[in-house]
Amino acid sequence: MKIARRTRLAVLLALLAIAPAGFAQGPPKEAGPFREPELIELIKLDKSIHLDIRYATANNFLGRPVYTEARAFLQRPAAEALVRVNQALRKHGYALVIHDGYRPWSVTKIFWDATPEDKKQFVADPAQGSRHNRGCAVDLSIFDLKTGREVEMPSGYDEMSERSHINYTGGTVESRRLRDMLRVAMEAEGFAVYEPEWWHYDYKDWKEYPILNISFAEAGSQLNKTKAQH
């Protein structure tokens, strides 16, 4: 009996020792220094930008919504640069459609845990954090101003296949032309494509911002407070 009690006690102590690590799991700690975050809602800067926030719907690779609101935010310099991209594309008869912007760290963790090992290149490791978590990455495509419809690209958004690579040579000539036109417009304003995903672009200053894990409601509330102060 004494041996059994000692064994149970040892197991209990072991569980208590590891429990804090599990409960304290959250965004990785970073030393900084960082810029003060200033997340801006994109449609507040340019109402002609369309939103198709897939993660607020079941139309995504998870098959279920992970956002409670269909909103898109970026850090102010990235948001203002994206508005310039949209203005440039409009001269050619197209405009931007946004699928995702700032993403809370907790959602990155959900994506990572749900993705098979052989597809991990398509999701960020939560142990490192995502550039989406910093408010400096955007998932997007373009739509035709005449029809209002999103254009056809060599692959669908969030498709985890070789067709999603920025240098994929398949698909139609027109789909590749539009993909490359988007790339040129984005690079002109300081964005760099994540090559496995033609739709994913990182803003040049992403290293200067911290990993965030606030909700869209909190981001919108902080924006309103900033306006009030000015």
FIKOLZA-1660 file (N, C-alpha, C; in steps of 0.1 Angstrom, whole numbers, plus 5000, padded with zeros to 4 digits):
% residues 230
   i   px   py   pz ch aa at
   1 5008 4988 5000  A  M  N
   1 5000 5000 5000  A  M CA
   1 5008 5013 5000  A  M  C
   2 5019 5012 5009  A  K  N
   2 5028 5024 5009  A  K CA
   2 5035 5026 4996  A  K  C
   3 5039 5016 4989  A  I  N
   3 5045 5017 4976  A  I CA
   3 5035 5023 4966  A  I  C
   4 5022 5018 4967  A  A  N
   4 5012 5024 4957  A  A CA
   4 5010 5038 4960  A  A  C
   5 5009 5042 4973  A  R  N
   5 5007 5056 4976  A  R CA
   5 5019 5065 4971  A  R  C
   6 5031 5060 4973  A  R  N
   6 5043 5067 4968  A  R CA
   6 5043 5069 4953  A  R  C
   7 5038 5058 4946  A  T  N
   7 5037 5059 4932  A  T CA
   7 5027 5069 4927  A  T  C
   8 5015 5069 4934  A  R  N
   8 5005 5079 4930  A  R CA
   8 5010 5093 4933  A  R  C
   9 5017 5095 4944  A  L  N
   9 5023 5108 4948  A  L CA
   9 5033 5113 4937  A  L  C
  10 5041 5103 4933  A  A  N
  10 5052 5107 4923  A  A CA
  10 5045 5111 4910  A  A  C
  11 5034 5104 4906  A  V  N
  11 5027 5107 4893  A  V CA
  11 5021 5121 4895  A  V  C
  12 5015 5124 4907  A  L  N
  12 5008 5137 4909  A  L CA
  12 5018 5148 4908  A  L  C
  13 5030 5146 4915  A  L  N
  13 5040 5157 4914  A  L CA
  13 5045 5159 4900  A  L  C
  14 5047 5148 4892  A  A  N
  14 5051 5150 4879  A  A CA
  14 5041 5158 4870  A  A  C
  15 5028 5155 4872  A  L  N
  15 5018 5163 4865  A  L CA
  15 5018 5177 4869  A  L  C
  16 5020 5180 4882  A  L  N
  16 5020 5194 4886  A  L CA
  16 5032 5201 4881  A  L  C
  17 5043 5194 4879  A  A  N
  17 5055 5200 4874  A  A CA
  17 5054 5204 4859  A  A  C
  18 5046 5197 4851  A  I  N
  18 5045 5200 4837  A  I CA
  18 5033 5208 4834  A  I  C
  19 5023 5209 4843  A  A  N
  19 5011 5216 4841  A  A CA
  19 5013 5231 4838  A  A  C
  20 5021 5238 4845  A  P  N
  20 5023 5253 4842  A  P CA
  20 5027 5255 4828  A  P  C
  21 5036 5247 4823  A  A  N
  21 5041 5249 4809  A  A CA
  21 5029 5248 4799  A  A  C
  22 5020 5238 4801  A  G  N
  22 5009 5237 4793  A  G CA
  22 4999 5248 4794  A  G  C
  23 4996 5252 4806  A  F  N
  23 4986 5263 4808  A  F CA
  23 4992 5276 4804  A  F  C
  24 5005 5278 4804  A  A  N
  24 5011 5291 4801  A  A CA
  24 5014 5292 4786  A  A  C
  25 5010 5282 4779  A  Q  N
  25 5013 5282 4764  A  Q CA
  25 5007 5294 4758  A  Q  C
  26 5015 5301 4750  A  G  N
  26 5010 5313 4743  A  G CA
  26 5020 5318 4733  A  G  C
  27 5019 5330 4728  A  P  N
  27 5028 5335 4718  A  P CA
  27 5043 5335 4723  A  P  C
  28 5052 5332 4715  A  P  N
  28 5066 5332 4719  A  P CA
  28 5071 5345 4724  A  P  C
  29 5079 5345 4734  A  K  N
  29 5085 5357 4740  A  K CA
  29 5096 5363 4731  A  K  C
  30 5095 5376 4729  A  E  N
  30 5105 5383 4721  A  E CA
  30 5111 5395 4728  A  E  C
  31 5124 5397 4725  A  A  N
  31 5131 5408 4733  A  A CA
  31 5128 5422 4727  A  A  C
  32 5125 5423 4714  A  G  N
  32 5123 5436 4709  A  G CA
  32 5137 5443 4707  A  G  C
  33 5137 5457 4706  A  P  N
  33 5125 5466 4707  A  P CA
  33 5117 5465 4694  A  P  C
  34 5104 5469 4696  A  F  N
  34 5095 5469 4685  A  F CA
  34 5088 5483 4684  A  F  C
  35 5082 5486 4672  A  R  N
  35 5074 5497 4670  A  R CA
  35 5061 5495 4678  A  R  C
  36 5054 5506 4682  A  E  N
  36 5041 5505 4688  A  E CA
  36 5031 5501 4677  A  E  C
  37 5024 5490 4679  A  P  N
  37 5014 5485 4669  A  P CA
  37 5003 5496 4667  A  P  C
  38 4999 5497 4654  A  E  N
  38 4988 5506 4651  A  E CA
  38 4980 5499 4640  A  E  C
  39 4972 5489 4643  A  L  N
  39 4964 5482 4634  A  L CA
  39 4953 5491 4628  A  L  C
  40 4952 5491 4615  A  I  N
  40 4942 5499 4608  A  I CA
  40 4933 5490 4600  A  I  C
  41 4920 5493 4600  A  E  N
  41 4911 5485 4593  A  E CA
  41 4911 5489 4578  A  E  C
  42 4914 5480 4569  A  L  N
  42 4916 5484 4555  A  L CA
  42 4905 5492 4549  A  L  C
  43 4893 5487 4551  A  I  N
  43 4882 5494 4544  A  I CA
  43 4879 5508 4549  A  I  C
  44 4885 5511 4561  A  K  N
  44 4884 5525 4566  A  K CA
  44 4893 5534 4558  A  K  C
  45 4903 5529 4552  A  L  N
  45 4912 5537 4543  A  L CA
  45 4908 5537 4529  A  L  C
  46 4902 5526 4524  A  D  N
  46 4898 5526 4510  A  D CA
  46 4886 5517 4509  A  D  C
  47 4874 5522 4507  A  K  N
  47 4862 5515 4506  A  K CA
  47 4860 5507 4493  A  K  C
  48 4869 5509 4483  A  S  N
  48 4868 5502 4471  A  S CA
  48 4875 5488 4472  A  S  C
  49 4883 5486 4482  A  I  N
  49 4888 5473 4485  A  I CA
  49 4877 5463 4489  A  I  C
  50 4877 5452 4482  A  H  N
  50 4867 5442 4486  A  H CA
  50 4872 5433 4497  A  H  C
  51 4863 5427 4505  A  L  N
  51 4867 5417 4515  A  L CA
  51 4860 5404 4512  A  L  C
  52 4868 5394 4513  A  D  N
  52 4863 5380 4512  A  D CA
  52 4870 5372 4523  A  D  C
  53 4867 5374 4535  A  I  N
  53 4874 5369 4547  A  I CA
  53 4870 5354 4549  A  I  C
  54 4877 5345 4543  A  R  N
  54 4874 5331 4542  A  R CA
  54 4873 5325 4556  A  R  C
  55 4882 5330 4565  A  Y  N
  55 4882 5323 4578  A  Y CA
  55 4871 5328 4587  A  Y  C
  56 4862 5337 4583  A  A  N
  56 4850 5340 4590  A  A CA
  56 4838 5331 4584  A  A  C
  57 4842 5322 4575  A  T  N
  57 4832 5313 4569  A  T CA
  57 4837 5299 4570  A  T  C
  58 4829 5290 4564  A  A  N
  58 4833 5276 4563  A  A CA
  58 4841 5273 4550  A  A  C
  59 4842 5284 4542  A  N  N
  59 4849 5282 4529  A  N CA
  59 4864 5284 4531  A  N  C
  60 4871 5275 4537  A  N  N
  60 4885 5275 4539  A  N CA
  60 4890 5261 4541  A  N  C
  61 4903 5260 4543  A  F  N
  61 4909 5246 4543  A  F CA
  61 4905 5238 4556  A  F  C
  62 4900 5245 4566  A  L  N
  62 4895 5239 4578  A  L CA
  62 4881 5234 4577  A  L  C
  63 4873 5241 4568  A  G  N
  63 4859 5237 4567  A  G CA
  63 4850 5243 4577  A  G  C
  64 4855 5252 4585  A  R  N
  64 4847 5259 4596  A  R CA
  64 4853 5273 4599  A  R  C
  65 4844 5282 4603  A  P  N
  65 4849 5295 4606  A  P CA
  65 4858 5295 4619  A  P  C
  66 4868 5304 4619  A  V  N
  66 4877 5306 4630  A  V CA
  66 4877 5321 4635  A  V  C
  67 4871 5329 4626  A  Y  N
  67 4869 5343 4630  A  Y CA
  67 4854 5346 4633  A  Y  C
  68 4851 5354 4642  A  T  N
  68 4837 5358 4645  A  T CA
  68 4833 5370 4637  A  T  C
  69 4843 5377 4631  A  E  N
  69 4840 5389 4623  A  E CA
  69 4848 5389 4610  A  E  C
  70 4841 5393 4599  A  A  N
  70 4848 5394 4586  A  A CA
  70 4855 5408 4585  A  A  C
  71 4866 5409 4591  A  R  N
  71 4873 5422 4591  A  R CA
  71 4888 5420 4587  A  R  C
  72 4895 5430 4582  A  A  N
  72 4909 5429 4578  A  A CA
  72 4916 5441 4583  A  A  C
  73 4927 5439 4591  A  F  N
  73 4936 5449 4596  A  F CA
  73 4950 5447 4592  A  F  C
  74 4958 5458 4591  A  L  N
  74 4972 5458 4589  A  L CA
  74 4978 5469 4597  A  L  C
  75 4991 5468 4600  A  Q  N
  75 4998 5479 4606  A  Q CA
  75 4997 5491 4596  A  Q  C
  76 4997 5503 4602  A  R  N
  76 4994 5515 4593  A  R CA
  76 5003 5516 4581  A  R  C
  77 5016 5515 4582  A  P  N
  77 5024 5516 4570  A  P CA
  77 5021 5506 4559  A  P  C
  78 5018 5494 4563  A  A  N
  78 5014 5483 4554  A  A CA
  78 5001 5486 4548  A  A  C
  79 4991 5491 4556  A  A  N
  79 4978 5494 4551  A  A CA
  79 4978 5505 4541  A  A  C
  80 4986 5515 4544  A  E  N
  80 4987 5527 4534  A  E CA
  80 4994 5522 4521  A  E  C
  81 5004 5514 4522  A  A  N
  81 5010 5508 4510  A  A CA
  81 5000 5500 4502  A  A  C
  82 4992 5492 4509  A  L  N
  82 4982 5484 4502  A  L CA
  82 4972 5493 4494  A  L  C
  83 4968 5504 4500  A  V  N
  83 4959 5513 4494  A  V CA
  83 4965 5518 4481  A  V  C
  84 4978 5521 4481  A  R  N
  84 4985 5526 4469  A  R CA
  84 4985 5514 4458  A  R  C
  85 4987 5502 4462  A  V  N
  85 4986 5491 4453  A  V CA
  85 4972 5491 4446  A  V  C
  86 4962 5492 4454  A  N  N
  86 4948 5492 4449  A  N CA
  86 4946 5503 4439  A  N  C
  87 4951 5515 4442  A  Q  N
  87 4950 5526 4433  A  Q CA
  87 4957 5523 4420  A  Q  C
  88 4969 5517 4421  A  A  N
  88 4976 5514 4408  A  A CA
  88 4969 5504 4400  A  A  C
  89 4963 5494 4406  A  L  N
  89 4956 5483 4399  A  L CA
  89 4944 5488 4392  A  L  C
  90 4937 5498 4398  A  R  N
  90 4925 5503 4393  A  R CA
  90 4927 5510 4379  A  R  C
  91 4939 5515 4377  A  K  N
  91 4942 5521 4364  A  K CA
  91 4942 5510 4353  A  K  C
  92 4944 5498 4357  A  H  N
  92 4944 5487 4347  A  H CA
  92 4931 5479 4347  A  H  C
  93 4921 5484 4354  A  G  N
  93 4908 5478 4354  A  G CA
  93 4905 5467 4365  A  G  C
  94 4914 5467 4375  A  Y  N
  94 4913 5457 4386  A  Y CA
  94 4914 5464 4399  A  Y  C
  95 4910 5456 4410  A  A  N
  95 4911 5461 4423  A  A CA
  95 4913 5449 4432  A  A  C
  96 4917 5452 4445  A  L  N
  96 4921 5442 4454  A  L CA
  96 4909 5436 4461  A  L  C
  97 4910 5423 4464  A  V  N
  97 4901 5416 4472  A  V CA
  97 4909 5409 4483  A  V  C
  98 4906 5411 4496  A  I  N
  98 4914 5407 4507  A  I CA
  98 4907 5394 4513  A  I  C
  99 4916 5384 4515  A  H  N
  99 4911 5372 4522  A  H CA
  99 4916 5371 4536  A  H  C
 100 4927 5378 4540  A  D  N
 100 4931 5378 4554  A  D CA
 100 4942 5388 4556  A  D  C
 101 4942 5394 4568  A  G  N
 101 4953 5404 4571  A  G CA
 101 4959 5400 4584  A  G  C
 102 4958 5409 4594  A  Y  N
 102 4962 5406 4608  A  Y CA
 102 4955 5393 4612  A  Y  C
 103 4962 5384 4618  A  R  N
 103 4957 5372 4624  A  R CA
 103 4961 5369 4638  A  R  C
 104 4952 5368 4647  A  P  N
 104 4956 5365 4661  A  P CA
 104 4965 5353 4662  A  P  C
 105 4975 5353 4671  A  W  N
 105 4984 5341 4673  A  W CA
 105 4976 5329 4676  A  W  C
 106 4965 5329 4683  A  S  N
 106 4958 5317 4687  A  S CA
 106 4952 5310 4674  A  S  C
 107 4949 5318 4664  A  V  N
 107 4944 5312 4652  A  V CA
 107 4955 5305 4644  A  V  C
 108 4967 5311 4644  A  T  N
 108 4979 5304 4638  A  T CA
 108 4981 5291 4645  A  T  C
 109 4979 5290 4658  A  K  N
 109 4981 5277 4665  A  K CA
 109 4970 5267 4661  A  K  C
 110 4958 5272 4659  A  I  N
 110 4948 5263 4654  A  I CA
 110 4951 5257 4640  A  I  C
 111 4956 5266 4631  A  F  N
 111 4960 5261 4618  A  F CA
 111 4971 5251 4618  A  F  C
 112 4981 5254 4626  A  W  N
 112 4993 5245 4627  A  W CA
 112 4989 5231 4632  A  W  C
 113 4981 5231 4643  A  D  N
 113 4976 5218 4649  A  D CA
 113 4967 5210 4639  A  D  C
 114 4960 5217 4630  A  A  N
 114 4951 5210 4621  A  A CA
 114 4957 5206 4608  A  A  C
 115 4970 5210 4605  A  T  N
 115 4976 5207 4592  A  T CA
 115 4985 5195 4593  A  T  C
 116 4984 5186 4583  A  P  N
 116 4993 5174 4582  A  P CA
 116 5007 5178 4581  A  P  C
 117 5016 5170 4585  A  E  N
 117 5031 5173 4584  A  E CA
 117 5035 5176 4570  A  E  C
 118 5030 5169 4560  A  D  N
 118 5035 5172 4547  A  D CA
 118 5030 5185 4541  A  D  C
 119 5021 5192 4548  A  K  N
 119 5016 5204 4543  A  K CA
 119 5020 5216 4552  A  K  C
 120 5029 5214 4561  A  K  N
 120 5033 5224 4571  A  K CA
 120 5039 5237 4564  A  K  C
 121 5044 5236 4552  A  Q  N
 121 5050 5248 4545  A  Q CA
 121 5039 5258 4543  A  Q  C
 122 5026 5254 4543  A  F  N
 122 5016 5263 4540  A  F CA
 122 5010 5270 4552  A  F  C
 123 5015 5267 4564  A  V  N
 123 5011 5273 4576  A  V CA
 123 5023 5277 4585  A  V  C
 124 5021 5288 4593  A  A  N
 124 5032 5292 4601  A  A CA
 124 5033 5284 4614  A  A  C
 125 5046 5282 4619  A  D  N
 125 5048 5276 4631  A  D CA
 125 5045 5285 4643  A  D  C
 126 5036 5282 4652  A  P  N
 126 5032 5291 4663  A  P CA
 126 5044 5294 4672  A  P  C
 127 5053 5285 4672  A  A  N
 127 5065 5287 4681  A  A CA
 127 5074 5298 4676  A  A  C
 128 5073 5301 4663  A  Q  N
 128 5080 5313 4657  A  Q CA
 128 5071 5325 4655  A  Q  C
 129 5058 5322 4655  A  G  N
 129 5048 5333 4652  A  G CA
 129 5047 5335 4637  A  G  C
 130 5037 5341 4633  A  S  N
 130 5034 5344 4618  A  S CA
 130 5036 5359 4616  A  S  C
 131 5039 5362 4603  A  R  N
 131 5039 5377 4600  A  R CA
 131 5025 5382 4599  A  R  C
 132 5015 5373 4598  A  H  N
 132 5001 5378 4599  A  H CA
 132 4999 5382 4614  A  H  C
 133 5005 5375 4623  A  N  N
 133 5004 5379 4638  A  N CA
 133 5009 5393 4641  A  N  C
 134 5018 5397 4632  A  R  N
 134 5025 5410 4634  A  R CA
 134 5017 5421 4627  A  R  C
 135 5007 5417 4620  A  G  N
 135 4999 5427 4612  A  G CA
 135 5006 5432 4600  A  G  C
 136 5015 5424 4595  A  C  N
 136 5023 5428 4583  A  C CA
 136 5023 5418 4572  A  C  C
 137 5013 5409 4572  A  A  N
 137 5011 5400 4560  A  A CA
 137 4997 5400 4556  A  A  C
 138 4995 5399 4543  A  V  N
 138 4981 5399 4538  A  V CA
 138 4979 5388 4527  A  V  C
 139 4968 5382 4527  A  D  N
 139 4964 5372 4517  A  D CA
 139 4954 5379 4508  A  D  C
 140 4956 5379 4495  A  L  N
 140 4947 5387 4487  A  L CA
 140 4947 5382 4472  A  L  C
 141 4938 5387 4465  A  S  N
 141 4938 5385 4450  A  S CA
 141 4932 5398 4444  A  S  C
 142 4927 5397 4432  A  I  N
 142 4922 5409 4425  A  I CA
 142 4908 5405 4419  A  I  C
 143 4900 5415 4417  A  F  N
 143 4887 5413 4409  A  F CA
 143 4887 5423 4398  A  F  C
 144 4878 5420 4388  A  D  N
 144 4877 5428 4376  A  D CA
 144 4866 5439 4379  A  D  C
 145 4870 5451 4377  A  L  N
 145 4861 5462 4380  A  L CA
 145 4849 5462 4371  A  L  C
 146 4850 5457 4359  A  K  N
 146 4838 5456 4350  A  K CA
 146 4828 5446 4355  A  K  C
 147 4832 5435 4359  A  T  N
 147 4823 5424 4363  A  T CA
 147 4821 5423 4378  A  T  C
 148 4830 5428 4385  A  G  N
 148 4829 5427 4400  A  G CA
 148 4833 5413 4405  A  G  C
 149 4838 5405 4396  A  R  N
 149 4841 5391 4400  A  R CA
 149 4856 5389 4402  A  R  C
 150 4859 5381 4412  A  E  N
 150 4873 5378 4414  A  E CA
 150 4879 5370 4402  A  E  C
 151 4891 5373 4398  A  V  N
 151 4897 5367 4386  A  V CA
 151 4902 5353 4389  A  V  C
 152 4904 5346 4378  A  E  N
 152 4909 5332 4380  A  E CA
 152 4924 5333 4381  A  E  C
 153 4930 5326 4391  A  M  N
 153 4944 5325 4392  A  M CA
 153 4948 5310 4390  A  M  C
 154 4961 5307 4389  A  P  N
 154 4965 5293 4386  A  P CA
 154 4961 5283 4396  A  P  C
 155 4958 5288 4408  A  S  N
 155 4952 5279 4419  A  S CA
 155 4942 5287 4426  A  S  C
 156 4934 5279 4434  A  G  N
 156 4925 5286 4443  A  G CA
 156 4932 5291 4456  A  G  C
 157 4926 5300 4463  A  Y  N
 157 4932 5305 4475  A  Y CA
 157 4932 5294 4485  A  Y  C
 158 4943 5293 4493  A  D  N
 158 4946 5283 4503  A  D CA
 158 4947 5269 4498  A  D  C
 159 4949 5268 4485  A  E  N
 159 4951 5254 4479  A  E CA
 159 4965 5250 4482  A  E  C
 160 4966 5238 4489  A  M  N
 160 4979 5233 4493  A  M CA
 160 4985 5224 4482  A  M  C
 161 4989 5230 4471  A  S  N
 161 4995 5222 4460  A  S CA
 161 5005 5230 4453  A  S  C
 162 5012 5223 4443  A  E  N
 162 5022 5230 4435  A  E CA
 162 5017 5242 4427  A  E  C
 163 5004 5241 4424  A  R  N
 163 4998 5252 4416  A  R CA
 163 4998 5265 4423  A  R  C
 164 4999 5265 4436  A  S  N
 164 4999 5277 4444  A  S CA
 164 5012 5285 4444  A  S  C
 165 5023 5278 4439  A  H  N
 165 5036 5284 4439  A  H CA
 165 5036 5296 4430  A  H  C
 166 5043 5307 4434  A  I  N
 166 5044 5319 4425  A  I CA
 166 5050 5317 4412  A  I  C
 167 5058 5306 4411  A  N  N
 167 5065 5304 4398  A  N CA
 167 5059 5292 4391  A  N  C
 168 5048 5287 4395  A  Y  N
 168 5041 5276 4388  A  Y CA
 168 5038 5280 4373  A  Y  C
 169 5042 5271 4364  A  T  N
 169 5041 5275 4350  A  T CA
 169 5028 5269 4343  A  T  C
 170 5020 5262 4351  A  G  N
 170 5008 5256 4345  A  G CA
 170 4996 5267 4346  A  G  C
 171 4984 5262 4343  A  G  N
 171 4973 5271 4343  A  G CA
 171 4972 5278 4330  A  G  C
 172 4963 5287 4329  A  T  N
 172 4961 5295 4316  A  T CA
 172 4971 5306 4316  A  T  C
 173 4974 5311 4304  A  V  N
 173 4983 5322 4302  A  V CA
 173 4977 5335 4309  A  V  C
 174 4964 5336 4308  A  E  N
 174 4958 5348 4314  A  E CA
 174 4959 5347 4330  A  E  C
 175 4957 5336 4335  A  S  N
 175 4958 5335 4350  A  S CA
 175 4972 5338 4355  A  S  C
 176 4982 5333 4347  A  R  N
 176 4996 5336 4351  A  R CA
 176 4999 5351 4349  A  R  C
 177 4993 5357 4339  A  R  N
 177 4995 5372 4337  A  R CA
 177 4989 5380 4348  A  R  C
 178 4978 5376 4353  A  L  N
 178 4971 5383 4364  A  L CA
 178 4979 5381 4377  A  L  C
 179 4983 5369 4379  A  R  N
 179 4991 5366 4391  A  R CA
 179 5004 5374 4391  A  R  C
 180 5010 5375 4380  A  D  N
 180 5023 5383 4379  A  D CA
 180 5021 5398 4379  A  D  C
 181 5010 5402 4374  A  M  N
 181 5006 5417 4375  A  M CA
 181 5004 5421 4390  A  M  C
 182 4998 5412 4397  A  L  N
 182 4996 5415 4412  A  L CA
 182 5009 5415 4419  A  L  C
 183 5018 5406 4415  A  R  N
 183 5031 5406 4422  A  R CA
 183 5039 5419 4419  A  R  C
 184 5039 5423 4407  A  V  N
 184 5046 5436 4403  A  V CA
 184 5041 5447 4411  A  V  C
 185 5027 5448 4412  A  A  N
 185 5021 5459 4419  A  A CA
 185 5024 5459 4434  A  A  C
 186 5024 5447 4440  A  M  N
 186 5027 5446 4454  A  M CA
 186 5042 5449 4457  A  M  C
 187 5051 5444 4449  A  E  N
 187 5065 5446 4451  A  E CA
 187 5069 5461 4450  A  E  C
 188 5062 5468 4441  A  A  N
 188 5064 5482 4439  A  A CA
 188 5062 5490 4452  A  A  C
 189 5054 5484 4461  A  E  N
 189 5050 5491 4474  A  E CA
 189 5056 5485 4486  A  E  C
 190 5067 5477 4484  A  G  N
 190 5074 5471 4496  A  G CA
 190 5069 5458 4501  A  G  C
 191 5061 5451 4494  A  F  N
 191 5057 5438 4498  A  F CA
 191 5065 5427 4490  A  F  C
 192 5067 5416 4497  A  A  N
 192 5074 5404 4491  A  A CA
 192 5065 5392 4492  A  A  C
 193 5064 5385 4481  A  V  N
 193 5056 5373 4481  A  V CA
 193 5062 5361 4488  A  V  C
 194 5054 5353 4495  A  Y  N
 194 5058 5341 4501  A  Y CA
 194 5057 5330 4490  A  Y  C
 195 5067 5326 4484  A  E  N
 195 5067 5319 4471  A  E CA
 195 5058 5306 4470  A  E  C
 196 5056 5298 4481  A  P  N
 196 5047 5287 4480  A  P CA
 196 5032 5291 4478  A  P  C
 197 5029 5304 4481  A  E  N
 197 5015 5309 4480  A  E CA
 197 5015 5322 4473  A  E  C
 198 5010 5322 4461  A  W  N
 198 5009 5334 4453  A  W CA
 198 5001 5345 4459  A  W  C
 199 4992 5342 4468  A  W  N
 199 4983 5352 4475  A  W CA
 199 4989 5358 4487  A  W  C
 200 5000 5353 4492  A  H  N
 200 5005 5358 4505  A  H CA
 200 5017 5367 4503  A  H  C
 201 5015 5379 4509  A  Y  N
 201 5026 5390 4508  A  Y CA
 201 5029 5395 4522  A  Y  C
 202 5042 5397 4524  A  D  N
 202 5047 5402 4537  A  D CA
 202 5052 5417 4534  A  D  C
 203 5049 5426 4543  A  Y  N
 203 5054 5439 4542  A  Y CA
 203 5068 5440 4547  A  Y  C
 204 5076 5449 4541  A  K  N
 204 5090 5450 4544  A  K CA
 204 5094 5452 4558  A  K  C
 205 5086 5459 4566  A  D  N
 205 5090 5462 4580  A  D CA
 205 5084 5452 4590  A  D  C
 206 5081 5440 4586  A  W  N
 206 5074 5431 4595  A  W CA
 206 5082 5428 4608  A  W  C
 207 5096 5428 4607  A  K  N
 207 5104 5425 4618  A  K CA
 207 5103 5435 4629  A  K  C
 208 5098 5447 4626  A  E  N
 208 5098 5458 4635  A  E CA
 208 5085 5458 4644  A  E  C
 209 5076 5448 4642  A  Y  N
 209 5064 5447 4650  A  Y CA
 209 5063 5435 4658  A  Y  C
 210 5057 5435 4670  A  P  N
 210 5056 5423 4678  A  P CA
 210 5045 5414 4674  A  P  C
 211 5046 5401 4679  A  I  N
 211 5035 5392 4677  A  I CA
 211 5023 5395 4685  A  I  C
 212 5011 5396 4680  A  L  N
 212 4999 5400 4687  A  L CA
 212 4989 5389 4688  A  L  C
 213 4981 5389 4698  A  N  N
 213 4971 5379 4700  A  N CA
 213 4958 5385 4705  A  N  C
 214 4955 5397 4699  A  I  N
 214 4942 5404 4702  A  I CA
 214 4931 5401 4692  A  I  C
 215 4919 5402 4696  A  S  N
 215 4908 5400 4687  A  S CA
 215 4906 5412 4678  A  S  C
 216 4898 5410 4667  A  F  N
 216 4894 5421 4658  A  F CA
 216 4887 5432 4666  A  F  C
 217 4878 5428 4675  A  A  N
 217 4871 5437 4683  A  A CA
 217 4881 5446 4691  A  A  C
 218 4891 5440 4697  A  E  N
 218 4901 5447 4705  A  E CA
 218 4909 5456 4695  A  E  C
 219 4912 5452 4684  A  A  N
 219 4920 5460 4674  A  A CA
 219 4911 5472 4670  A  A  C
 220 4898 5470 4667  A  G  N
 220 4890 5481 4664  A  G CA
 220 4888 5491 4675  A  G  C
 221 4888 5486 4687  A  S  N
 221 4886 5494 4699  A  S CA
 221 4898 5503 4701  A  S  C
 222 4910 5497 4699  A  Q  N
 222 4923 5505 4700  A  Q CA
 222 4924 5516 4690  A  Q  C
 223 4919 5513 4678  A  L  N
 223 4919 5522 4667  A  L CA
 223 4910 5534 4670  A  L  C
 224 4898 5531 4676  A  N  N
 224 4889 5542 4680  A  N CA
 224 4895 5551 4691  A  N  C
 225 4903 5545 4701  A  K  N
 225 4909 5552 4711  A  K CA
 225 4920 5562 4705  A  K  C
 226 4927 5556 4696  A  T  N
 226 4937 5565 4689  A  T CA
 226 4931 5577 4682  A  T  C
 227 4920 5575 4676  A  K  N
 227 4913 5586 4669  A  K CA
 227 4908 5596 4679  A  K  C
 228 4903 5591 4690  A  A  N
 228 4898 5601 4701  A  A CA
 228 4909 5609 4706  A  A  C
 229 4921 5603 4708  A  Q  N
 229 4932 5611 4713  A  Q CA
 229 4937 5622 4704  A  Q  C
 230 4935 5620 4691  A  H  N
 230 4939 5630 4681  A  H CA
 230 4927 5640 4679  A  H  C
% end
